[in-house]
């Protein structure tokens, strides 16, 4: 059986996460800036709390809170 394949073009993200992600007042452990973008994901069992993923608005350092 022959499979059809097609090429996929790279689609650059214009503008990054600014203006799309919510912000919170938290301190970056790397640069000390007091604002970060955040989102939630369920990374463990469903009876465990969600994990908060954060990205510093200033230096783009990424970290998480459990």
mmCIF file of the N, C-alpha and C atoms, coordinates in Angstrom:
data_MODEL
# 
_entry.id   MODEL 
# 
loop_
_atom_site.group_PDB 
_atom_site.id 
_atom_site.type_symbol 
_atom_site.label_atom_id 
_atom_site.label_alt_id 
_atom_site.label_comp_id 
_atom_site.label_asym_id 
_atom_site.label_entity_id 
_atom_site.label_seq_id 
_atom_site.pdbx_PDB_ins_code 
_atom_site.Cartn_x 
_atom_site.Cartn_y 
_atom_site.Cartn_z 
_atom_site.occupancy 
_atom_site.B_iso_or_equiv 
_atom_site.pdbx_formal_charge 
_atom_site.auth_seq_id 
_atom_site.auth_comp_id 
_atom_site.auth_asym_id 
_atom_site.auth_atom_id 
_atom_site.pdbx_PDB_model_num 
ATOM 1   N N  . UNK A 1 1  ? 0.834  -1.162 0.000  1.00 0.00 ? 1  UNK A N  1 
ATOM 2   C CA . UNK A 1 1  ? 0.000  0.000  0.000  1.00 0.00 ? 1  UNK A CA 1 
ATOM 3   C C  . UNK A 1 1  ? 0.893  1.244  0.000  1.00 0.00 ? 1  UNK A C  1 
ATOM 4   N N  . UNK A 1 2  ? 0.551  2.190  -0.823 1.00 0.00 ? 2  UNK A N  1 
ATOM 5   C CA . UNK A 1 2  ? 1.346  3.398  -0.960 1.00 0.00 ? 2  UNK A CA 1 
ATOM 6   C C  . UNK A 1 2  ? 0.709  4.536  -0.159 1.00 0.00 ? 2  UNK A C  1 
ATOM 7   N N  . UNK A 1 3  ? 1.538  5.221  0.656  1.00 0.00 ? 3  UNK A N  1 
ATOM 8   C CA . UNK A 1 3  ? 1.038  6.333  1.454  1.00 0.00 ? 3  UNK A CA 1 
ATOM 9   C C  . UNK A 1 3  ? 1.312  7.649  0.752  1.00 0.00 ? 3  UNK A C  1 
ATOM 10  N N  . UNK A 1 4  ? 0.359  8.538  0.859  1.00 0.00 ? 4  UNK A N  1 
ATOM 11  C CA . UNK A 1 4  ? 0.554  9.875  0.319  1.00 0.00 ? 4  UNK A CA 1 
ATOM 12  C C  . UNK A 1 4  ? 1.259  10.721 1.364  1.00 0.00 ? 4  UNK A C  1 
ATOM 13  N N  . UNK A 1 5  ? 2.223  11.485 0.924  1.00 0.00 ? 5  UNK A N  1 
ATOM 14  C CA . UNK A 1 5  ? 2.906  12.412 1.826  1.00 0.00 ? 5  UNK A CA 1 
ATOM 15  C C  . UNK A 1 5  ? 2.822  13.807 1.234  1.00 0.00 ? 5  UNK A C  1 
ATOM 16  N N  . UNK A 1 6  ? 2.855  14.761 2.104  1.00 0.00 ? 6  UNK A N  1 
ATOM 17  C CA . UNK A 1 6  ? 2.864  16.145 1.623  1.00 0.00 ? 6  UNK A CA 1 
ATOM 18  C C  . UNK A 1 6  ? 3.821  16.956 2.477  1.00 0.00 ? 6  UNK A C  1 
ATOM 19  N N  . UNK A 1 7  ? 4.402  17.937 1.878  1.00 0.00 ? 7  UNK A N  1 
ATOM 20  C CA . UNK A 1 7  ? 5.351  18.782 2.591  1.00 0.00 ? 7  UNK A CA 1 
ATOM 21  C C  . UNK A 1 7  ? 4.602  19.825 3.408  1.00 0.00 ? 7  UNK A C  1 
ATOM 22  N N  . UNK A 1 8  ? 5.155  20.130 4.557  1.00 0.00 ? 8  UNK A N  1 
ATOM 23  C CA . UNK A 1 8  ? 4.564  21.131 5.433  1.00 0.00 ? 8  UNK A CA 1 
ATOM 24  C C  . UNK A 1 8  ? 5.544  22.283 5.561  1.00 0.00 ? 8  UNK A C  1 
ATOM 25  N N  . UNK A 1 9  ? 5.056  23.481 5.324  1.00 0.00 ? 9  UNK A N  1 
ATOM 26  C CA . UNK A 1 9  ? 5.910  24.664 5.433  1.00 0.00 ? 9  UNK A CA 1 
ATOM 27  C C  . UNK A 1 9  ? 6.024  25.092 6.888  1.00 0.00 ? 9  UNK A C  1 
ATOM 28  N N  . UNK A 1 10 ? 7.179  25.654 7.246  1.00 0.00 ? 10 UNK A N  1 
ATOM 29  C CA . UNK A 1 10 ? 7.323  26.260 8.563  1.00 0.00 ? 10 UNK A CA 1 
ATOM 30  C C  . UNK A 1 10 ? 6.494  27.533 8.589  1.00 0.00 ? 10 UNK A C  1 
ATOM 31  N N  . UNK A 1 11 ? 5.729  27.684 9.642  1.00 0.00 ? 11 UNK A N  1 
ATOM 32  C CA . UNK A 1 11 ? 4.894  28.867 9.799  1.00 0.00 ? 11 UNK A CA 1 
ATOM 33  C C  . UNK A 1 11 ? 5.416  29.658 10.993 1.00 0.00 ? 11 UNK A C  1 
ATOM 34  N N  . UNK A 1 12 ? 6.117  30.755 10.757 1.00 0.00 ? 12 UNK A N  1 
ATOM 35  C CA . UNK A 1 12 ? 6.691  31.505 11.881 1.00 0.00 ? 12 UNK A CA 1 
ATOM 36  C C  . UNK A 1 12 ? 5.608  32.143 12.744 1.00 0.00 ? 12 UNK A C  1 
ATOM 37  N N  . UNK A 1 13 ? 5.863  32.185 14.040 1.00 0.00 ? 13 UNK A N  1 
ATOM 38  C CA . UNK A 1 13 ? 4.947  32.839 14.963 1.00 0.00 ? 13 UNK A CA 1 
ATOM 39  C C  . UNK A 1 13 ? 5.281  34.317 14.969 1.00 0.00 ? 13 UNK A C  1 
ATOM 40  N N  . UNK A 1 14 ? 4.293  35.125 14.698 1.00 0.00 ? 14 UNK A N  1 
ATOM 41  C CA . UNK A 1 14 ? 4.499  36.565 14.638 1.00 0.00 ? 14 UNK A CA 1 
ATOM 42  C C  . UNK A 1 14 ? 4.063  37.174 15.965 1.00 0.00 ? 14 UNK A C  1 
ATOM 43  N N  . UNK A 1 15 ? 4.964  37.850 16.636 1.00 0.00 ? 15 UNK A N  1 
ATOM 44  C CA . UNK A 1 15 ? 4.617  38.549 17.858 1.00 0.00 ? 15 UNK A CA 1 
ATOM 45  C C  . UNK A 1 15 ? 4.820  37.753 19.124 1.00 0.00 ? 15 UNK A C  1 
ATOM 46  N N  . UNK A 1 16 ? 5.091  36.473 19.048 1.00 0.00 ? 16 UNK A N  1 
ATOM 47  C CA . UNK A 1 16 ? 5.332  35.668 20.244 1.00 0.00 ? 16 UNK A CA 1 
ATOM 48  C C  . UNK A 1 16 ? 4.109  35.556 21.129 1.00 0.00 ? 16 UNK A C  1 
ATOM 49  N N  . UNK A 1 17 ? 4.345  35.437 22.447 1.00 0.00 ? 17 UNK A N  1 
ATOM 50  C CA . UNK A 1 17 ? 3.239  35.230 23.374 1.00 0.00 ? 17 UNK A CA 1 
ATOM 51  C C  . UNK A 1 17 ? 2.679  36.529 23.939 1.00 0.00 ? 17 UNK A C  1 
ATOM 52  N N  . UNK A 1 18 ? 3.288  37.658 23.623 1.00 0.00 ? 18 UNK A N  1 
ATOM 53  C CA . UNK A 1 18 ? 2.813  38.934 24.124 1.00 0.00 ? 18 UNK A CA 1 
ATOM 54  C C  . UNK A 1 18 ? 1.394  39.186 23.619 1.00 0.00 ? 18 UNK A C  1 
ATOM 55  N N  . UNK A 1 19 ? 0.525  39.560 24.517 1.00 0.00 ? 19 UNK A N  1 
ATOM 56  C CA . UNK A 1 19 ? -0.845 39.864 24.137 1.00 0.00 ? 19 UNK A CA 1 
ATOM 57  C C  . UNK A 1 19 ? -1.753 38.658 24.058 1.00 0.00 ? 19 UNK A C  1 
ATOM 58  N N  . UNK A 1 20 ? -1.219 37.454 24.183 1.00 0.00 ? 20 UNK A N  1 
ATOM 59  C CA . UNK A 1 20 ? -2.025 36.242 24.086 1.00 0.00 ? 20 UNK A CA 1 
ATOM 60  C C  . UNK A 1 20 ? -2.135 35.552 25.439 1.00 0.00 ? 20 UNK A C  1 
ATOM 61  N N  . UNK A 1 21 ? -1.032 35.447 26.141 1.00 0.00 ? 21 UNK A N  1 
ATOM 62  C CA . UNK A 1 21 ? -0.994 34.747 27.421 1.00 0.00 ? 21 UNK A CA 1 
ATOM 63  C C  . UNK A 1 21 ? -1.351 35.700 28.565 1.00 0.00 ? 21 UNK A C  1 
ATOM 64  N N  . UNK A 1 22 ? -2.007 35.173 29.610 1.00 0.00 ? 22 UNK A N  1 
ATOM 65  C CA . UNK A 1 22 ? -2.277 36.014 30.779 1.00 0.00 ? 22 UNK A CA 1 
ATOM 66  C C  . UNK A 1 22 ? -0.999 36.275 31.567 1.00 0.00 ? 22 UNK A C  1 
ATOM 67  N N  . UNK A 1 23 ? -0.980 37.381 32.308 1.00 0.00 ? 23 UNK A N  1 
ATOM 68  C CA . UNK A 1 23 ? 0.184  37.744 33.117 1.00 0.00 ? 23 UNK A CA 1 
ATOM 69  C C  . UNK A 1 23 ? -0.172 37.645 34.594 1.00 0.00 ? 23 UNK A C  1 
ATOM 70  N N  . UNK A 1 24 ? 0.850  37.432 35.414 1.00 0.00 ? 24 UNK A N  1 
ATOM 71  C CA . UNK A 1 24 ? 0.679  37.417 36.857 1.00 0.00 ? 24 UNK A CA 1 
ATOM 72  C C  . UNK A 1 24 ? 1.835  38.147 37.522 1.00 0.00 ? 24 UNK A C  1 
ATOM 73  N N  . UNK A 1 25 ? 1.586  38.628 38.719 1.00 0.00 ? 25 UNK A N  1 
ATOM 74  C CA . UNK A 1 25 ? 2.634  39.303 39.488 1.00 0.00 ? 25 UNK A CA 1 
ATOM 75  C C  . UNK A 1 25 ? 3.384  38.256 40.296 1.00 0.00 ? 25 UNK A C  1 
ATOM 76  N N  . UNK A 1 26 ? 4.529  37.841 39.797 1.00 0.00 ? 26 UNK A N  1 
ATOM 77  C CA . UNK A 1 26 ? 5.400  36.889 40.485 1.00 0.00 ? 26 UNK A CA 1 
ATOM 78  C C  . UNK A 1 26 ? 6.842  37.257 40.160 1.00 0.00 ? 26 UNK A C  1 
ATOM 79  N N  . UNK A 1 27 ? 7.761  36.879 41.003 1.00 0.00 ? 27 UNK A N  1 
ATOM 80  C CA . UNK A 1 27 ? 9.165  37.261 40.824 1.00 0.00 ? 27 UNK A CA 1 
ATOM 81  C C  . UNK A 1 27 ? 9.937  36.181 40.076 1.00 0.00 ? 27 UNK A C  1 
ATOM 82  N N  . UNK A 1 28 ? 10.650 36.585 39.039 1.00 0.00 ? 28 UNK A N  1 
ATOM 83  C CA . UNK A 1 28 ? 11.483 35.666 38.264 1.00 0.00 ? 28 UNK A CA 1 
ATOM 84  C C  . UNK A 1 28 ? 12.694 35.261 39.108 1.00 0.00 ? 28 UNK A C  1 
ATOM 85  N N  . UNK A 1 29 ? 12.968 33.955 39.228 1.00 0.00 ? 29 UNK A N  1 
ATOM 86  C CA . UNK A 1 29 ? 14.125 33.523 40.016 1.00 0.00 ? 29 UNK A CA 1 
ATOM 87  C C  . UNK A 1 29 ? 15.465 33.850 39.363 1.00 0.00 ? 29 UNK A C  1 
ATOM 88  N N  . UNK A 1 30 ? 15.453 34.176 38.070 1.00 0.00 ? 30 UNK A N  1 
ATOM 89  C CA . UNK A 1 30 ? 16.703 34.460 37.365 1.00 0.00 ? 30 UNK A CA 1 
ATOM 90  C C  . UNK A 1 30 ? 17.058 35.950 37.382 1.00 0.00 ? 30 UNK A C  1 
ATOM 91  N N  . UNK A 1 31 ? 16.097 36.808 37.001 1.00 0.00 ? 31 UNK A N  1 
ATOM 92  C CA . UNK A 1 31 ? 16.424 38.235 36.872 1.00 0.00 ? 31 UNK A CA 1 
ATOM 93  C C  . UNK A 1 31 ? 15.735 39.123 37.904 1.00 0.00 ? 31 UNK A C  1 
ATOM 94  N N  . UNK A 1 32 ? 14.758 38.592 38.630 1.00 0.00 ? 32 UNK A N  1 
ATOM 95  C CA . UNK A 1 32 ? 14.082 39.373 39.654 1.00 0.00 ? 32 UNK A CA 1 
ATOM 96  C C  . UNK A 1 32 ? 12.930 40.232 39.158 1.00 0.00 ? 32 UNK A C  1 
ATOM 97  N N  . UNK A 1 33 ? 12.620 40.163 37.862 1.00 0.00 ? 33 UNK A N  1 
ATOM 98  C CA . UNK A 1 33 ? 11.492 40.926 37.316 1.00 0.00 ? 33 UNK A CA 1 
ATOM 99  C C  . UNK A 1 33 ? 10.208 40.443 37.988 1.00 0.00 ? 33 UNK A C  1 
ATOM 100 N N  . UNK A 1 34 ? 9.219  41.323 38.144 1.00 0.00 ? 34 UNK A N  1 
ATOM 101 C CA . UNK A 1 34 ? 8.040  40.972 38.925 1.00 0.00 ? 34 UNK A CA 1 
ATOM 102 C C  . UNK A 1 34 ? 6.791  40.664 38.103 1.00 0.00 ? 34 UNK A C  1 
ATOM 103 N N  . UNK A 1 35 ? 6.949  40.246 36.850 1.00 0.00 ? 35 UNK A N  1 
ATOM 104 C CA . UNK A 1 35 ? 5.796  39.918 36.017 1.00 0.00 ? 35 UNK A CA 1 
ATOM 105 C C  . UNK A 1 35 ? 6.140  38.738 35.114 1.00 0.00 ? 35 UNK A C  1 
ATOM 106 N N  . UNK A 1 36 ? 5.171  37.806 34.960 1.00 0.00 ? 36 UNK A N  1 
ATOM 107 C CA . UNK A 1 36 ? 5.414  36.619 34.142 1.00 0.00 ? 36 UNK A CA 1 
ATOM 108 C C  . UNK A 1 36 ? 4.129  36.182 33.444 1.00 0.00 ? 36 UNK A C  1 
ATOM 109 N N  . UNK A 1 37 ? 4.282  35.586 32.270 1.00 0.00 ? 37 UNK A N  1 
ATOM 110 C CA . UNK A 1 37 ? 3.169  34.935 31.588 1.00 0.00 ? 37 UNK A CA 1 
ATOM 111 C C  . UNK A 1 37 ? 2.976  33.570 32.231 1.00 0.00 ? 37 UNK A C  1 
ATOM 112 N N  . UNK A 1 38 ? 1.737  33.042 32.229 1.00 0.00 ? 38 UNK A N  1 
ATOM 113 C CA . UNK A 1 38 ? 1.496  31.752 32.864 1.00 0.00 ? 38 UNK A CA 1 
ATOM 114 C C  . UNK A 1 38 ? 0.433  30.957 32.115 1.00 0.00 ? 38 UNK A C  1 
ATOM 115 N N  . UNK A 1 39 ? 0.470  29.621 32.295 1.00 0.00 ? 39 UNK A N  1 
ATOM 116 C CA . UNK A 1 39 ? -0.602 28.731 31.851 1.00 0.00 ? 39 UNK A CA 1 
ATOM 117 C C  . UNK A 1 39 ? -0.590 27.494 32.734 1.00 0.00 ? 39 UNK A C  1 
ATOM 118 N N  . UNK A 1 40 ? -1.699 26.782 32.766 1.00 0.00 ? 40 UNK A N  1 
ATOM 119 C CA . UNK A 1 40 ? -1.858 25.603 33.619 1.00 0.00 ? 40 UNK A CA 1 
ATOM 120 C C  . UNK A 1 40 ? -1.901 24.338 32.781 1.00 0.00 ? 40 UNK A C  1 
ATOM 121 N N  . UNK A 1 41 ? -1.335 23.253 33.300 1.00 0.00 ? 41 UNK A N  1 
ATOM 122 C CA . UNK A 1 41 ? -1.394 21.923 32.672 1.00 0.00 ? 41 UNK A CA 1 
ATOM 123 C C  . UNK A 1 41 ? -1.561 20.876 33.761 1.00 0.00 ? 41 UNK A C  1 
ATOM 124 N N  . UNK A 1 42 ? -2.305 19.841 33.454 1.00 0.00 ? 42 UNK A N  1 
ATOM 125 C CA . UNK A 1 42 ? -2.430 18.704 34.358 1.00 0.00 ? 42 UNK A CA 1 
ATOM 126 C C  . UNK A 1 42 ? -1.288 17.754 34.024 1.00 0.00 ? 42 UNK A C  1 
ATOM 127 N N  . UNK A 1 43 ? -0.232 17.740 34.838 1.00 0.00 ? 43 UNK A N  1 
ATOM 128 C CA . UNK A 1 43 ? 0.956  16.940 34.525 1.00 0.00 ? 43 UNK A CA 1 
ATOM 129 C C  . UNK A 1 43 ? 1.045  15.671 35.351 1.00 0.00 ? 43 UNK A C  1 
ATOM 130 N N  . UNK A 1 44 ? 0.240  15.592 36.402 1.00 0.00 ? 44 UNK A N  1 
ATOM 131 C CA . UNK A 1 44 ? 0.270  14.411 37.259 1.00 0.00 ? 44 UNK A CA 1 
ATOM 132 C C  . UNK A 1 44 ? -1.120 13.784 37.288 1.00 0.00 ? 44 UNK A C  1 
ATOM 133 N N  . UNK A 1 45 ? -1.398 12.951 38.249 1.00 0.00 ? 45 UNK A N  1 
ATOM 134 C CA . UNK A 1 45 ? -2.701 12.296 38.351 1.00 0.00 ? 45 UNK A CA 1 
ATOM 135 C C  . UNK A 1 45 ? -3.817 13.327 38.472 1.00 0.00 ? 45 UNK A C  1 
ATOM 136 N N  . UNK A 1 46 ? -5.008 12.929 38.094 1.00 0.00 ? 46 UNK A N  1 
ATOM 137 C CA . UNK A 1 46 ? -6.124 13.873 38.089 1.00 0.00 ? 46 UNK A CA 1 
ATOM 138 C C  . UNK A 1 46 ? -6.520 14.348 39.486 1.00 0.00 ? 46 UNK A C  1 
ATOM 139 N N  . UNK A 1 47 ? -6.167 13.598 40.521 1.00 0.00 ? 47 UNK A N  1 
ATOM 140 C CA . UNK A 1 47 ? -6.497 14.045 41.876 1.00 0.00 ? 47 UNK A CA 1 
ATOM 141 C C  . UNK A 1 47 ? -5.433 14.983 42.453 1.00 0.00 ? 47 UNK A C  1 
ATOM 142 N N  . UNK A 1 48 ? -4.375 15.253 41.702 1.00 0.00 ? 48 UNK A N  1 
ATOM 143 C CA . UNK A 1 48 ? -3.324 16.196 42.096 1.00 0.00 ? 48 UNK A CA 1 
ATOM 144 C C  . UNK A 1 48 ? -3.636 17.567 41.489 1.00 0.00 ? 48 UNK A C  1 
ATOM 145 N N  . UNK A 1 49 ? -3.151 18.649 42.106 1.00 0.00 ? 49 UNK A N  1 
ATOM 146 C CA . UNK A 1 49 ? -3.391 19.978 41.525 1.00 0.00 ? 49 UNK A CA 1 
ATOM 147 C C  . UNK A 1 49 ? -2.626 20.170 40.208 1.00 0.00 ? 49 UNK A C  1 
ATOM 148 N N  . UNK A 1 50 ? -3.101 21.125 39.408 1.00 0.00 ? 50 UNK A N  1 
ATOM 149 C CA . UNK A 1 50 ? -2.448 21.428 38.134 1.00 0.00 ? 50 UNK A CA 1 
ATOM 150 C C  . UNK A 1 50 ? -1.084 22.074 38.370 1.00 0.00 ? 50 UNK A C  1 
ATOM 151 N N  . UNK A 1 51 ? -0.221 21.981 37.359 1.00 0.00 ? 51 UNK A N  1 
ATOM 152 C CA . UNK A 1 51 ? 1.087  22.624 37.400 1.00 0.00 ? 51 UNK A CA 1 
ATOM 153 C C  . UNK A 1 51 ? 0.985  23.968 36.689 1.00 0.00 ? 51 UNK A C  1 
ATOM 154 N N  . UNK A 1 52 ? 1.532  25.010 37.291 1.00 0.00 ? 52 UNK A N  1 
ATOM 155 C CA . UNK A 1 52 ? 1.564  26.336 36.681 1.00 0.00 ? 52 UNK A CA 1 
ATOM 156 C C  . UNK A 1 52 ? 2.916  26.527 36.006 1.00 0.00 ? 52 UNK A C  1 
ATOM 157 N N  . UNK A 1 53 ? 2.899  26.781 34.707 1.00 0.00 ? 53 UNK A N  1 
ATOM 158 C CA . UNK A 1 53 ? 4.111  27.056 33.942 1.00 0.00 ? 53 UNK A CA 1 
ATOM 159 C C  . UNK A 1 53 ? 4.214  28.566 33.766 1.00 0.00 ? 53 UNK A C  1 
ATOM 160 N N  . UNK A 1 54 ? 5.391  29.112 34.059 1.00 0.00 ? 54 UNK A N  1 
ATOM 161 C CA . UNK A 1 54 ? 5.599  30.560 34.002 1.00 0.00 ? 54 UNK A CA 1 
ATOM 162 C C  . UNK A 1 54 ? 6.757  30.911 33.079 1.00 0.00 ? 54 UNK A C  1 
ATOM 163 N N  . UNK A 1 55 ? 6.655  32.061 32.409 1.00 0.00 ? 55 UNK A N  1 
ATOM 164 C CA . UNK A 1 55 ? 7.718  32.596 31.559 1.00 0.00 ? 55 UNK A CA 1 
ATOM 165 C C  . UNK A 1 55 ? 7.893  34.068 31.895 1.00 0.00 ? 55 UNK A C  1 
ATOM 166 N N  . UNK A 1 56 ? 9.086  34.454 32.263 1.00 0.00 ? 56 UNK A N  1 
ATOM 167 C CA . UNK A 1 56 ? 9.377  35.838 32.638 1.00 0.00 ? 56 UNK A CA 1 
ATOM 168 C C  . UNK A 1 56 ? 9.133  36.778 31.451 1.00 0.00 ? 56 UNK A C  1 
ATOM 169 N N  . UNK A 1 57 ? 8.469  37.898 31.709 1.00 0.00 ? 57 UNK A N  1 
ATOM 170 C CA . UNK A 1 57 ? 8.203  38.896 30.665 1.00 0.00 ? 57 UNK A CA 1 
ATOM 171 C C  . UNK A 1 57 ? 9.472  39.633 30.238 1.00 0.00 ? 57 UNK A C  1 
ATOM 172 N N  . UNK A 1 58 ? 10.477 39.651 31.097 1.00 0.00 ? 58 UNK A N  1 
ATOM 173 C CA . UNK A 1 58 ? 11.702 40.395 30.813 1.00 0.00 ? 58 UNK A CA 1 
ATOM 174 C C  . UNK A 1 58 ? 12.776 39.541 30.143 1.00 0.00 ? 58 UNK A C  1 
ATOM 175 N N  . UNK A 1 59 ? 13.144 38.406 30.774 1.00 0.00 ? 59 UNK A N  1 
ATOM 176 C CA . UNK A 1 59 ? 14.279 37.613 30.274 1.00 0.00 ? 59 UNK A CA 1 
ATOM 177 C C  . UNK A 1 59 ? 13.868 36.286 29.619 1.00 0.00 ? 59 UNK A C  1 
ATOM 178 N N  . UNK A 1 60 ? 12.573 35.977 29.589 1.00 0.00 ? 60 UNK A N  1 
ATOM 179 C CA . UNK A 1 60 ? 12.021 34.750 28.986 1.00 0.00 ? 60 UNK A CA 1 
ATOM 180 C C  . UNK A 1 60 ? 12.446 33.468 29.700 1.00 0.00 ? 60 UNK A C  1 
ATOM 181 N N  . UNK A 1 61 ? 12.928 33.584 30.934 1.00 0.00 ? 61 UNK A N  1 
ATOM 182 C CA . UNK A 1 61 ? 13.257 32.395 31.734 1.00 0.00 ? 61 UNK A CA 1 
ATOM 183 C C  . UNK A 1 61 ? 11.967 31.631 32.016 1.00 0.00 ? 61 UNK A C  1 
ATOM 184 N N  . UNK A 1 62 ? 12.032 30.293 31.930 1.00 0.00 ? 62 UNK A N  1 
ATOM 185 C CA . UNK A 1 62 ? 10.851 29.458 32.158 1.00 0.00 ? 62 UNK A CA 1 
ATOM 186 C C  . UNK A 1 62 ? 11.031 28.628 33.414 1.00 0.00 ? 62 UNK A C  1 
ATOM 187 N N  . UNK A 1 63 ? 9.978  28.546 34.225 1.00 0.00 ? 63 UNK A N  1 
ATOM 188 C CA . UNK A 1 63 ? 9.980  27.704 35.417 1.00 0.00 ? 63 UNK A CA 1 
ATOM 189 C C  . UNK A 1 63 ? 8.553  27.268 35.696 1.00 0.00 ? 63 UNK A C  1 
ATOM 190 N N  . UNK A 1 64 ? 8.384  26.393 36.690 1.00 0.00 ? 64 UNK A N  1 
ATOM 191 C CA . UNK A 1 64 ? 7.048  25.907 37.017 1.00 0.00 ? 64 UNK A CA 1 
ATOM 192 C C  . UNK A 1 64 ? 6.827  25.873 38.517 1.00 0.00 ? 64 UNK A C  1 
ATOM 193 N N  . UNK A 1 65 ? 5.563  25.963 38.878 1.00 0.00 ? 65 UNK A N  1 
ATOM 194 C CA . UNK A 1 65 ? 5.144  25.845 40.278 1.00 0.00 ? 65 UNK A CA 1 
ATOM 195 C C  . UNK A 1 65 ? 4.196  24.664 40.365 1.00 0.00 ? 65 UNK A C  1 
ATOM 196 N N  . UNK A 1 66 ? 4.429  23.807 41.352 1.00 0.00 ? 66 UNK A N  1 
ATOM 197 C CA . UNK A 1 66 ? 3.576  22.635 41.533 1.00 0.00 ? 66 UNK A CA 1 
ATOM 198 C C  . UNK A 1 66 ? 2.499  22.898 42.548 1.00 0.00 ? 66 UNK A C  1 
# 
